[in-house]
């Protein structure tokens, strides 16, 4: 028999539903707002007339402009490059390192773990990090371009190899590898498998879910990265290697009036046009995330459930 | 005659009055002497394992630890381009930012860091827990999944997009025409035209509203995703516990108080440690995008130590920036270690 619901329970339930529905709607609202603004009349966009649905005559000029803008697609391809190569690079050294760290027989294991975890506690800071990237750029220029000016090399490569580090992801991988039963490894070893074979044939297939999660964390942070890419490319004055986030921010800054830097005499667009185009860029830059998001969503619980960052 | 008590490793010879080493001790010494050999042998045998470690160590050494060598710049005058060329200054730079010419802006940034971090913790920490408790009330799996998909999403939107949308929704009427949607809404509920006048550059650029906007958008970004871990803890509570509480006559609130909260406490403590640990590393990317330079009106409330140091980027002022951020990060590190130690002692829960 169904138990009768008490009044306090009912009230709690109603509050819960109302709160959650409002919160969920608020989370989606800005995206709908951007989408509507992208297709709304330019004047309506410039005058902040959009509230929910597109206002005025639907226009596709903003989308058309973005689709045909070579600068935008150059930056987009830069981001694709940085995301793909950068994610693979981060995954390779993280998996190798995490595998070694997961082995009890590794001498100095606690020392190496501390080496890793310490970077989560203390960081040198923005200025030292920037000085470090600059000297990295100089060294790379010396090796690959024969000069000491970091503008002479394609800074995409610097972004790929030197950024996107995340100790938490390595700890996640290490915990996953530690969870693989050692009997399987021993069996493989008796069959004559080498260390690398054990990693690729036993450990990686058995930790697929965690590796997928970590790959997505790396990938999304690469796709969304702004600050360091902006600093490094800005210092070298190299706009051809801008990722899409940097390009988008630059466009928004000078063409929408949102950051107070709009000059109607020098801007290429009216505020309405510029803002509408900016929203179109926002939507285009979000598409890859929105496409993979439903597929990765089920892995999240695994990703955040770290089981403690024990050493 | 006095005789040493050392039977376990030396043997006393009565006749000669001399000590000789026991056989066991000789073996022990031998093993000790050869220990490095066996260590070396283990490393040699597992050389592939150590080789696998190398790329990771190298990456962390080059781009996480090498920047720390630039910290010596905090103790040098900022005259030359390269930190290593600069003459030593002792604690001159620290004196400058604590008490001297730059002290006002440094303490402003430091205070802002604390205030933003504190409000972020005060309002940002309970929200995901509340969300998780509420999700537990939604018994329909489909409805809950849809809501969860919606609330997790903002976490994956880039900072550039989040800040641009924030600026747009809270924007003013500089271009003529209306103000942004939320500005409009706030104007309507406060019922004052005065609010509209003040919005020339947008609410984000006002001293009064900046902090509230920052905290609210931060919650919007992170609360949903952060609720995952609490929700996992809440659904782990066994249904029999609820039934037992109901039989004892516990209402909804009593069940929350005596059944759910004790079960999720350890998760809450761990997450709190993590939050306190990251307290002073407030998101500089977002703050930088919302207040890129000192010309903005919200400069006095939006500048945190990282963005302040970033603004001190030129060669002459770099030293102050490095010194200031080093202070901030050292305090942050003490906070992590302190929070961890306290929780280990008090609740037997620790992260590291």
Boltz contact constraints between the chains, C-beta under 6 A:
constraints:
  - contact:
      token1: [A, 8]
      token2: [B, 251]
      max_distance: 6.0
  - contact:
      token1: [A, 8]
      token2: [B, 252]
      max_distance: 6.0
  - contact:
      token1: [A, 9]
      token2: [B, 252]
      max_distance: 6.0
  - contact:
      token1: [A, 12]
      token2: [B, 252]
      max_distance: 6.0
  - contact:
      token1: [A, 13]
      token2: [B, 137]
      max_distance: 6.0
  - contact:
      token1: [A, 16]
      token2: [B, 134]
      max_distance: 6.0
  - contact:
      token1: [A, 16]
      token2: [B, 137]
      max_distance: 6.0
  - contact:
      token1: [A, 19]
      token2: [B, 134]
      max_distance: 6.0
  - contact:
      token1: [A, 20]
      token2: [B, 134]
      max_distance: 6.0
  - contact:
      token1: [A, 20]
      token2: [B, 147]
      max_distance: 6.0
  - contact:
      token1: [A, 23]
      token2: [B, 151]
      max_distance: 6.0
  - contact:
      token1: [A, 24]
      token2: [B, 147]
      max_distance: 6.0
  - contact:
      token1: [A, 24]
      token2: [B, 150]
      max_distance: 6.0
  - contact:
      token1: [A, 24]
      token2: [B, 151]
      max_distance: 6.0
  - contact:
      token1: [A, 27]
      token2: [B, 150]
      max_distance: 6.0
  - contact:
      token1: [A, 27]
      token2: [B, 151]
      max_distance: 6.0
  - contact:
      token1: [A, 27]
      token2: [B, 153]
      max_distance: 6.0
  - contact:
      token1: [A, 27]
      token2: [B, 154]
      max_distance: 6.0
  - contact:
      token1: [A, 28]
      token2: [B, 150]
      max_distance: 6.0
  - contact:
      token1: [A, 30]
      token2: [B, 165]
      max_distance: 6.0
  - contact:
      token1: [A, 46]
      token2: [B, 175]
      max_distance: 6.0
  - contact:
      token1: [A, 47]
      token2: [B, 177]
      max_distance: 6.0
  - contact:
      token1: [A, 47]
      token2: [B, 178]
      max_distance: 6.0
  - contact:
      token1: [A, 48]
      token2: [B, 177]
      max_distance: 6.0
  - contact:
      token1: [A, 48]
      token2: [B, 178]
      max_distance: 6.0
  - contact:
      token1: [A, 48]
      token2: [B, 180]
      max_distance: 6.0
  - contact:
      token1: [A, 51]
      token2: [B, 181]
      max_distance: 6.0
  - contact:
      token1: [A, 93]
      token2: [B, 55]
      max_distance: 6.0
  - contact:
      token1: [A, 93]
      token2: [B, 56]
      max_distance: 6.0
  - contact:
      token1: [A, 93]
      token2: [B, 59]
      max_distance: 6.0
  - contact:
      token1: [A, 96]
      token2: [B, 52]
      max_distance: 6.0
  - contact:
      token1: [A, 97]
      token2: [B, 53]
      max_distance: 6.0
  - contact:
      token1: [A, 97]
      token2: [B, 56]
      max_distance: 6.0
  - contact:
      token1: [A, 100]
      token2: [B, 49]
      max_distance: 6.0
  - contact:
      token1: [A, 100]
      token2: [B, 52]
      max_distance: 6.0
  - contact:
      token1: [A, 100]
      token2: [B, 53]
      max_distance: 6.0
  - contact:
      token1: [A, 106]
      token2: [B, 49]
      max_distance: 6.0
  - contact:
      token1: [A, 119]
      token2: [B, 64]
      max_distance: 6.0
  - contact:
      token1: [A, 121]
      token2: [B, 333]
      max_distance: 6.0
  - contact:
      token1: [A, 121]
      token2: [B, 336]
      max_distance: 6.0
  - contact:
      token1: [A, 122]
      token2: [B, 329]
      max_distance: 6.0
  - contact:
      token1: [A, 122]
      token2: [B, 333]
      max_distance: 6.0
  - contact:
      token1: [A, 124]
      token2: [B, 67]
      max_distance: 6.0
  - contact:
      token1: [A, 124]
      token2: [B, 68]
      max_distance: 6.0
  - contact:
      token1: [A, 124]
      token2: [B, 71]
      max_distance: 6.0
  - contact:
      token1: [A, 125]
      token2: [B, 325]
      max_distance: 6.0
  - contact:
      token1: [A, 125]
      token2: [B, 329]
      max_distance: 6.0
  - contact:
      token1: [A, 126]
      token2: [B, 306]
      max_distance: 6.0
  - contact:
      token1: [A, 126]
      token2: [B, 309]
      max_distance: 6.0
  - contact:
      token1: [A, 126]
      token2: [B, 310]
      max_distance: 6.0
  - contact:
      token1: [A, 127]
      token2: [B, 309]
      max_distance: 6.0
  - contact:
      token1: [A, 127]
      token2: [B, 318]
      max_distance: 6.0
  - contact:
      token1: [A, 127]
      token2: [B, 321]
      max_distance: 6.0
  - contact:
      token1: [A, 127]
      token2: [B, 322]
      max_distance: 6.0
  - contact:
      token1: [A, 128]
      token2: [B, 67]
      max_distance: 6.0
  - contact:
      token1: [A, 128]
      token2: [B, 70]
      max_distance: 6.0
  - contact:
      token1: [A, 128]
      token2: [B, 71]
      max_distance: 6.0
  - contact:
      token1: [A, 129]
      token2: [B, 67]
      max_distance: 6.0
  - contact:
      token1: [A, 131]
      token2: [B, 70]
      max_distance: 6.0
  - contact:
      token1: [A, 132]
      token2: [B, 66]
      max_distance: 6.0
  - contact:
      token1: [A, 132]
      token2: [B, 67]
      max_distance: 6.0
  - contact:
      token1: [A, 162]
      token2: [B, 63]
      max_distance: 6.0
  - contact:
      token1: [A, 195]
      token2: [B, 48]
      max_distance: 6.0
  - contact:
      token1: [A, 220]
      token2: [B, 156]
      max_distance: 6.0
  - contact:
      token1: [A, 224]
      token2: [B, 158]
      max_distance: 6.0
  - contact:
      token1: [A, 226]
      token2: [B, 159]
      max_distance: 6.0
  - contact:
      token1: [A, 226]
      token2: [B, 160]
      max_distance: 6.0
  - contact:
      token1: [A, 226]
      token2: [B, 285]
      max_distance: 6.0
  - contact:
      token1: [A, 227]
      token2: [B, 285]
      max_distance: 6.0
  - contact:
      token1: [A, 245]
      token2: [B, 158]
      max_distance: 6.0
  - contact:
      token1: [A, 245]
      token2: [B, 160]
      max_distance: 6.0
  - contact:
      token1: [A, 248]
      token2: [B, 160]
      max_distance: 6.0
  - contact:
      token1: [A, 249]
      token2: [B, 160]
      max_distance: 6.0
  - contact:
      token1: [A, 252]
      token2: [B, 164]
      max_distance: 6.0
  - contact:
      token1: [A, 257]
      token2: [B, 175]
      max_distance: 6.0
  - contact:
      token1: [A, 258]
      token2: [B, 167]
      max_distance: 6.0
  - contact:
      token1: [A, 258]
      token2: [B, 168]
      max_distance: 6.0
  - contact:
      token1: [A, 260]
      token2: [B, 201]
      max_distance: 6.0
  - contact:
      token1: [A, 271]
      token2: [B, 175]
      max_distance: 6.0
  - contact:
      token1: [A, 282]
      token2: [B, 161]
      max_distance: 6.0
  - contact:
      token1: [A, 289]
      token2: [B, 156]
      max_distance: 6.0
  - contact:
      token1: [A, 300]
      token2: [B, 228]
      max_distance: 6.0
  - contact:
      token1: [A, 301]
      token2: [B, 228]
      max_distance: 6.0
  - contact:
      token1: [A, 301]
      token2: [B, 232]
      max_distance: 6.0
  - contact:
      token1: [A, 304]
      token2: [B, 228]
      max_distance: 6.0
  - contact:
      token1: [A, 304]
      token2: [B, 229]
      max_distance: 6.0
  - contact:
      token1: [A, 305]
      token2: [B, 232]
      max_distance: 6.0
  - contact:
      token1: [A, 309]
      token2: [B, 351]
      max_distance: 6.0
  - contact:
      token1: [A, 309]
      token2: [B, 352]
      max_distance: 6.0
